[in-house]
Amino acid sequence: MRRAFVVLVLTLLTSVPGWAQAPRRVVSLNLCLDQLALRLAAPGQLVGVSHLARDARLSVLAGQARSITAVRAGVESILDLRPDLVIFDSAAHVGIKALVSRAGVPILEVPWAATLEQAEALIERMAAALDRREVGRALIDDMRSQRDALAWRGPPKATAAILQANGGTTGRGSLMDELLRLAGYRNLAAELDIPAYGRWSLEAVLAGQPDLLVLDAEANLDPARATEFVDHAALRIMAGQARVVSVPMRYSLCAGPENFHAVRLLSEARP
């Protein structure tokens, strides 16, 4: 009886895809997951990433991503790459996941990381799935080292306002809120109880008298109605009194190692 049980366990273990060896052909379908996979994967292991990973406005690893096949979120384009692992955002592509699984391809579903701590957990999971645990551990250690070196000690030094197109901003609980606090700022939007990704009026910004205006100057190079809020004359007058810093969106869009460049830019602008 005991021998039969051992044989059964061994049979089950050896029948689980991906346990015997690392995946050799991995596809990722989410910008933030793409950038972590690009850092973690062994040479040649990652064979497909999303189209957004190639967009230099959004991706810090756009150059590296251009050497890898861009994949659209469709079953045919995924299966054409003959993957043995597909990495999905757990909150997206429900139908495609089912079809990929039905085709016999293992999938990894991971949640969106909205904080640095969540990013570390995500890196750990992805590194384990890729059989790159040492690389993942080194990446996490480097993130913690940068965080310790850059973290502002003491009470906030100033108040910052994040200005985005269409009156958008990042309030309480957002990744940018965490980065502002790490750099020694109060987030005006958070103090006004604006949610993680919300909007506010020009009057609210002016009344808050922030010490720092944070925007993505690259996104405002081409005039458009969406950027009229950021380019308003009243804000330009305020900019003569407050500091202004450009933090390109690609450094704060996804939680990960690139966030520390945003913290450095914010720290350098601190009064």
N, C-alpha and C positions, 0 to 999 in steps of 0.2 A: 504493500500500500504506500509506504513512504517513498519507495523508488518511483512509483507511478506519479505521485504528487510532484516530485522534483522534475521528472521528465515533462510534465504538463507546464510547470512554471517556466522552464527553459524554453519550451516551445512558444509560449506566449511572449516572452521577452524578445526572442529572436525574430518574431513576426511583426514587431512594431517598427514601422518605417523610421529611419533616421537614428535609431539607437545604436546600430552596429558601426556606422561611420558618419562623418560630417556631410551635410548636404553639399553637393558640388555645383549645382546650378540654382541660384537663388534669385527670385524676383521680388521687388518691393513696389508697392503701388500708392505710396503716400509720401509727400514732400519731406515731412519731418522724419519719417522712418527711413527714407532714402538716405538722408544725410548721416544718420547713425550707421546704417548698413555700409555706406561708403567708407566709414572710418573703421568698422569692425571686420569686414570681410577680408578673407585672404585674396591674394592676386588671382583674378579669374573666377572667383567664387560667385560674385554678383554679376548676373547676366542681363538684368532688366531693372530699370527705374522709371519713375513717372516722368512725364514731359516737364513738369514744373521743376524738377531737379536740375534741369539745364538752363533755367532762367536766372541770370545773374542778379536780377533785382530781388529775387526771393531766396536763392540758394547760395550759401557760402562756398559750396563745393561744385559750382556749375561747371567749371573747367574739367574737373575729374569726371563728372557725370556725362559729359559729352562723348567720352570714350566708350560708353555703355549704351546698349540699345534702349531707346525710349519706348515705353509700353503704355498703351491706352488701356483703360479699365474695361476690357472686353475679354471674354473667355478665349476667343480664337487667338488674339495677340499674345495672351499669356501662355497658352499651351504650345504655340509655335516655337517658344524658346526651350521647350522640353525641361521645365523646372522640376527639381525634386523638393523644393520648398518655396512657398509663396507667403510673403509677409503682408498682412492686412491690418488696417486700423479696425479695431473691434466694433466701432460704431458706424462703419460704412460698408457698402458693396455686399449686402446680405445675399442677394441672388447669385452674384458672381462667385462668392465663397462656396455656396452650395454646389454649383456646377463644377468648380475646380476640384472640390472634394470628391464629387461623384466620378470625376475622371481619374481618381486614384492618386491625386497629387496632395501631399501633406501641406497643411496651412498652419501659419502661426498668427493668432489674433492677439494684438496688444493694444492697450488703451492709449489715448492721447495723453501726453505728459504736459501738464500746465505749470509745473514748478521744477526747480533744480533737483529737489529730492526725488520727484517722480521720474525725472530724466535718468537719474542714477539707477533706479529700479528697472526702467525700461532697457537701459544699456545692459544691465546684468542678464535680463531675460533673453535679449537678442543675441548676446555673446554666447550664452549657453546653447541656444538653438543653432548657431553657426559653428559650434565647437571652437569658439575663440575666447574662452573664459579669461585667459591671461591678458589678452588685448583689452578686453572689457574692463578688467580690474585696473589695468594701467590707465585707461581713459578716465575711470571714476576717480582714481587717486589724483590724477592731474587736475580734474575739476575741483576736487576738495582743496587741493593746494592753492589753486588760483583764488578760490573763494576766501580762504583764510587770509591770503595776502592782500586782497582788495577790500575786504569787509570794513566798513566804517565803524569805528568804535565810539560809542557815546550817542547822545541824542541827535536827532536829525539836524543838519546844518542849514537847510533851506527848503523852500517849497518849489516843486516842479509841476509844470502843466504839459501833458502830452497832447499835441495837436495833430489831428489826422484829417484826411479829406472828408467832406460832407459833415463836418462838425463832430467827427468821431474822436474817441479817446479811450484809454484803458484805465479802468477804475479798480475798485477793491477786488482782490483775489486774482488779478491777472498776472501773467509772467512779468510784464513791465513794471507792475506795482512792486513785485519782489526785487527786481533789479534796481529800482529807484531807492528802495529802503537799504539795499546792500551798499549803494553808493553814498548814503547819507542824506537822502532827501525825504520829505513828506510828499505824498502824491495828492495834489489838489483835488483831482477827480475822486479819489478814494475818500477824502475828507468830506466831500459833498455827497457821499453815499451813492455815487454812480457805479453801476455794476462793472464786471470785468471788461466787457466790450459794449460800451454805451455811447451816448451822445450828450453834448452839452451846448449851451448857447454862448455866443460871443460875450454877452453881458456877464455870464457866470465866470468866464475866464478873466475878464477885465476887473470884476469885483474882487476876485481872489488874489489879485496882485502877486502873481508868482514871481519868484526870483529867477527861475529858469524856464525857458520855453524849449520844448523838445519836439523836433519834427524830423521828417525824412526829406532832406533837401533834394535828393535824387528824384523822389516821386513828384516833386513840384516843379521840375524843370520845364515841363510842357503845360502851358496855361490851359485850364479846363474849369468848367463850372464846379466840378468836384473839389477843386483846390481853392476856390474863392474864399472859403472860411479862413484857411491858413494864410492867405495873402491879403487879408483885409487891412485897410489903412490903419485902423485902430490898433491892430496887433503889431503893425510895423512901427507905430509910435511907441508902443510898449516895449518893443524889441530894443529901442534906444535906451531904455531904462533897465531892462532885465537882460540877463545873459541868454544867448541862443546857442543851442548845440544841435547838430544834425546826427541822428542815429539811424542809419539805413535799416529798413524793415527786416532785411535778411538776418540781422544780428539779434532780433528779439521775436521773430515770428515763431520759432520752434525752441523748445527747452533743450539746451545742450551746451556743448563746449563753446560755441560761438557767442553765447551770452556774455562772456567775460570781456569781450571786446566792447560791447555796449556799456558795461560797467566802467571800463577804463575811460571811455569817452565822457560819460557822466561825471566821473570823479575828477577828470581834468577841468571840467567846467564849474566845479564846486567853488563857491566863494571862499 
